[in-house]
Amino acid sequence: MGYVARVTTTPAVPRPAATVILVRDRTDPSGERAPLQVFLQRRVASMAFAAGMTVFPGGAVDAGDAIAPARVRGPGPAEWGRRFSCDPGEAARFVGAAVRETFEECGVLLAAPAGPPSGSSSGTAEPPPPDDAWLRAARSGLIDRTRTLADVLDGAGLVLRADLLRPWARWITPEQEPRRYDAAFFVAALPAGQAADARTTEAIEAGWWYPADILAEHAAGAARLMPPTWLTMTELAGFADASAVLAAAAGRVVTPTRPALVRKGERTVAVVGDREIAMP
């Protein structure tokens, strides 16, 4: 299940986590929708958190997610701390976790060969090393925790492309929940030459969705979105394309969103500001 209202005596300490909203443009053959698409995964039913939910790639921060500044291209910890309203060290780990989790869960690597930038301002990354065997081994090593993100970058002479990420939101799980997260939500365009896949044990399916379509699936009960995902997709439905999303996030400074769970008759709703979001 997703969020479930429970009574706890002492709220659990939220665990830092990071999520990446991958976007791309694909023309809708019917001409009825804007080209913007978002990559989503439906989690397996046995997961301890968000079981069966349709989510963005992401997960908890690991000890090895802090990457040395020399291995990062783009904003540094102080800037990310400002953008996510948190300590620079915590912000740096958010960035590392975002890149690691995206590579683990869908095979998209936000990294590039070390050295001067190519000079492109398109917002996409140079392709990672074109050795499929290396990519599979690196991804497997991260998944089974025999390698860290720093190991992967150093082993192939790569730098982490923090400049491809933009801040979108930060959500903290309600206090009633026994398993809580403080999750930084980033947005990034799918890099040129890369493809997102469904080769993860944490999801039973994955693919690209037009925002309006997944919102309709949720309304019909065919997909289940937690409040952060639902609200994010509702926001994204108002954008024409990926470049518009990135432009909207370019100067964004986010503060934590702390939904409250409230009973409304037979329902539980998440209250965010003046908005009530029905729980899945």
VMD Tcl script that draws the C-alpha trace (Angstrom):
set ca {
  {0.00 0.00 0.00}
  {0.98 3.68 -0.12}
  {0.50 6.01 2.79}
  {-1.68 4.40 5.48}
  {-2.97 6.37 8.45}
  {-1.74 4.72 11.65}
  {-1.28 5.75 15.24}
  {2.32 5.90 16.38}
  {3.71 7.14 19.66}
  {6.96 8.59 18.32}
  {7.20 9.50 14.62}
  {9.89 7.63 12.71}
  {12.83 9.73 11.49}
  {12.48 10.28 7.73}
  {15.18 8.59 5.68}
  {16.73 10.75 2.92}
  {15.74 9.65 -0.59}
  {15.82 10.93 -4.15}
  {13.51 10.60 -7.13}
  {14.03 11.55 -10.77}
  {11.18 12.60 -13.05}
  {12.50 11.61 -16.49}
  {10.81 13.48 -19.34}
  {10.96 13.30 -23.11}
  {8.94 14.43 -26.15}
  {7.05 12.01 -28.39}
  {4.46 13.23 -30.85}
  {1.00 11.84 -30.10}
  {-0.29 10.21 -33.32}
  {-3.83 11.30 -32.51}
  {-2.76 14.90 -32.15}
  {-4.87 15.18 -28.99}
  {-2.02 15.53 -26.50}
  {1.11 17.60 -26.11}
  {4.31 15.60 -26.84}
  {5.50 15.56 -23.20}
  {5.93 12.07 -21.74}
  {7.10 10.92 -18.29}
  {8.78 7.62 -17.38}
  {6.94 5.63 -14.69}
  {7.26 2.22 -13.02}
  {4.66 0.06 -11.30}
  {6.23 -1.37 -8.17}
  {5.87 -5.03 -7.21}
  {3.23 -5.87 -4.62}
  {5.77 -7.22 -2.12}
  {7.62 -3.91 -1.62}
  {7.66 -2.59 1.95}
  {6.85 0.95 0.76}
  {4.56 2.04 -2.09}
  {3.72 -1.56 -3.00}
  {1.83 -1.76 -6.28}
  {2.07 1.98 -6.83}
  {3.04 3.68 -10.08}
  {6.07 5.83 -9.30}
  {9.09 7.65 -10.69}
  {12.49 5.93 -10.42}
  {14.11 6.57 -7.07}
  {15.01 5.27 -3.65}
  {16.78 5.85 -0.36}
  {20.14 7.59 -0.09}
  {23.14 5.27 0.47}
  {26.34 6.03 2.37}
  {28.31 6.04 -0.90}
  {26.15 8.62 -2.67}
  {28.31 11.62 -1.76}
  {30.50 12.21 -4.82}
  {33.70 14.25 -4.66}
  {33.29 17.66 -6.37}
  {36.04 16.76 -8.84}
  {33.73 14.03 -10.17}
  {30.73 16.35 -10.63}
  {29.91 18.69 -13.50}
  {27.36 21.33 -12.62}
  {26.06 22.97 -9.44}
  {27.93 22.19 -6.23}
  {26.60 21.17 -2.80}
  {26.05 24.75 -1.61}
  {23.82 25.56 -4.59}
  {21.87 22.32 -4.30}
  {21.47 22.99 -0.57}
  {19.99 26.37 -1.38}
  {17.67 24.92 -4.02}
  {16.40 22.14 -1.73}
  {16.42 24.18 1.49}
  {18.77 21.80 3.27}
  {22.36 21.28 4.40}
  {24.88 21.18 1.48}
  {26.12 17.74 2.53}
  {22.59 16.35 2.50}
  {21.94 17.99 -0.86}
  {25.06 16.39 -2.35}
  {23.82 12.97 -1.26}
  {20.41 13.70 -2.80}
  {22.16 14.35 -6.13}
  {24.27 11.20 -5.94}
  {21.29 9.05 -4.99}
  {19.23 10.50 -7.84}
  {21.86 9.52 -10.41}
  {22.53 6.10 -8.88}
  {18.88 5.13 -8.50}
  {18.03 6.21 -12.05}
  {20.84 4.05 -13.42}
  {19.91 1.09 -11.22}
  {16.19 1.18 -11.91}
  {15.95 2.07 -15.59}
  {19.49 2.04 -17.01}
  {19.74 5.78 -17.68}
  {23.15 7.10 -16.64}
  {23.45 10.85 -16.05}
  {27.20 10.89 -16.52}
  {29.73 11.72 -19.21}
  {33.45 11.37 -19.93}
  {35.59 13.59 -17.72}
  {37.08 16.67 -19.34}
  {35.79 19.98 -20.69}
  {32.07 20.09 -21.54}
  {31.24 19.59 -25.19}
  {29.81 23.10 -25.42}
  {26.31 21.87 -26.12}
  {23.51 23.75 -24.36}
  {20.79 21.30 -25.37}
  {20.41 19.89 -21.86}
  {21.31 16.35 -22.90}
  {24.35 14.31 -21.94}
  {27.07 12.83 -24.05}
  {26.51 9.08 -24.30}
  {28.22 6.97 -21.64}
  {30.95 4.56 -22.79}
  {29.44 2.52 -25.65}
  {30.36 -0.79 -24.08}
  {27.14 -2.60 -23.20}
  {28.98 -5.20 -21.14}
  {30.53 -2.43 -19.02}
  {27.14 -0.80 -18.49}
  {25.54 -4.09 -17.43}
  {28.38 -4.89 -15.04}
  {28.35 -1.40 -13.53}
  {24.61 -1.47 -13.06}
  {24.68 -4.94 -11.51}
  {27.45 -3.88 -9.14}
  {25.37 -0.96 -7.90}
  {22.28 -3.11 -7.47}
  {24.05 -5.82 -5.44}
  {26.02 -3.16 -3.54}
  {29.44 -4.52 -4.51}
  {30.23 -1.16 -6.13}
  {29.45 2.44 -5.26}
  {28.58 5.23 -7.65}
  {32.06 6.66 -7.09}
  {33.58 3.31 -8.11}
  {31.55 3.33 -11.32}
  {32.51 6.90 -12.21}
  {36.19 6.46 -11.38}
  {36.46 3.10 -13.15}
  {35.34 4.58 -16.47}
  {36.70 8.11 -16.16}
  {33.23 9.65 -15.91}
  {31.83 12.71 -14.18}
  {28.35 12.93 -12.70}
  {26.19 15.33 -14.77}
  {24.51 17.33 -12.02}
  {23.89 20.01 -14.63}
  {21.26 17.76 -16.21}
  {19.16 17.77 -13.04}
  {16.68 20.41 -11.93}
  {14.91 20.62 -8.56}
  {11.16 20.02 -8.64}
  {9.88 19.27 -5.12}
  {10.71 17.80 -1.74}
  {8.22 15.61 0.11}
  {8.32 14.26 3.66}
  {6.14 11.25 4.51}
  {3.36 11.95 7.06}
  {4.18 11.32 10.69}
  {1.57 8.56 11.01}
  {3.61 6.30 8.78}
  {6.06 3.81 10.33}
  {8.31 4.04 7.24}
  {9.09 7.64 6.35}
  {11.20 9.39 3.70}
  {12.48 12.88 3.05}
  {12.57 12.73 -0.74}
  {14.11 15.22 -3.14}
  {12.32 15.22 -6.51}
  {14.49 16.13 -9.50}
  {13.49 16.48 -13.14}
  {15.77 15.56 -16.06}
  {15.39 15.12 -19.80}
  {16.19 11.68 -21.18}
  {19.77 12.03 -22.50}
  {20.31 11.66 -26.22}
  {21.38 8.15 -27.17}
  {19.97 6.51 -24.04}
  {16.79 4.55 -23.37}
  {14.92 3.84 -20.15}
  {14.08 0.17 -19.57}
  {12.09 -2.02 -17.19}
  {14.95 -4.29 -16.10}
  {14.54 -3.94 -12.35}
  {13.30 -6.39 -9.74}
  {11.44 -3.58 -7.98}
  {8.87 -3.04 -10.72}
  {6.63 -5.34 -12.72}
  {6.34 -2.93 -15.63}
  {7.62 0.45 -16.74}
  {7.14 2.80 -19.65}
  {6.47 6.30 -20.92}
  {3.16 8.01 -20.23}
  {1.45 11.18 -21.32}
  {0.48 12.87 -18.03}
  {-3.21 13.07 -18.89}
  {-3.31 9.33 -19.64}
  {-1.85 8.16 -16.33}
  {-4.10 10.59 -14.44}
  {-7.10 9.09 -16.24}
  {-5.89 5.57 -15.38}
  {-5.63 6.60 -11.73}
  {-9.11 8.13 -11.74}
  {-10.49 4.90 -13.19}
  {-8.70 2.74 -10.62}
  {-6.45 1.08 -13.20}
  {-3.30 2.72 -11.78}
  {-2.49 3.85 -8.25}
  {-0.62 7.09 -7.65}
  {0.52 8.31 -4.24}
  {-0.15 12.00 -3.51}
  {3.33 13.23 -4.53}
  {3.12 11.39 -7.85}
  {-0.46 12.47 -8.50}
  {0.26 16.12 -7.76}
  {3.45 16.09 -9.84}
  {1.67 14.53 -12.83}
  {-1.14 17.06 -12.45}
  {1.43 19.86 -12.58}
  {3.23 18.34 -15.57}
  {-0.02 17.98 -17.50}
  {0.06 21.75 -17.91}
  {3.34 21.78 -19.84}
  {3.66 21.47 -23.60}
  {7.02 19.73 -23.79}
  {10.17 18.68 -21.93}
  {11.96 21.98 -22.52}
  {9.08 23.86 -20.88}
  {9.33 21.61 -17.81}
  {13.08 22.16 -17.53}
  {12.66 25.90 -17.96}
  {10.06 25.98 -15.17}
  {12.43 24.11 -12.85}
  {15.56 26.06 -13.77}
  {15.32 28.64 -11.00}
  {13.13 26.71 -8.61}
  {13.85 26.77 -4.87}
  {11.80 24.16 -3.01}
  {10.83 23.75 0.62}
  {9.58 20.49 2.17}
  {5.97 19.54 1.53}
  {4.55 17.80 4.59}
  {1.14 16.26 3.81}
  {-1.18 15.55 6.71}
  {-3.41 12.48 6.69}
  {-7.01 13.17 7.65}
  {-10.04 10.90 7.86}
  {-13.03 12.06 5.82}
  {-15.81 9.62 6.61}
  {-14.73 6.32 5.09}
  {-11.80 7.87 3.25}
  {-8.32 9.03 4.16}
  {-7.07 12.10 2.33}
  {-3.68 13.77 2.20}
  {-4.01 17.48 2.89}
  {-1.45 19.67 1.10}
  {-2.13 23.35 1.66}
  {-5.74 23.89 0.66}
  {-5.85 20.76 -1.51}
  {-7.19 17.37 -0.47}
  {-5.78 14.36 -2.35}
  {-7.59 11.04 -2.02}
  {-5.38 8.20 -0.89}
  {-5.06 5.24 -3.32}
}
mol new
graphics top color blue
foreach p $ca { graphics top sphere $p radius 0.5 }
foreach p [lrange $ca 0 end-1] q [lrange $ca 1 end] { graphics top cylinder $p $q radius 0.2 }
display resetview
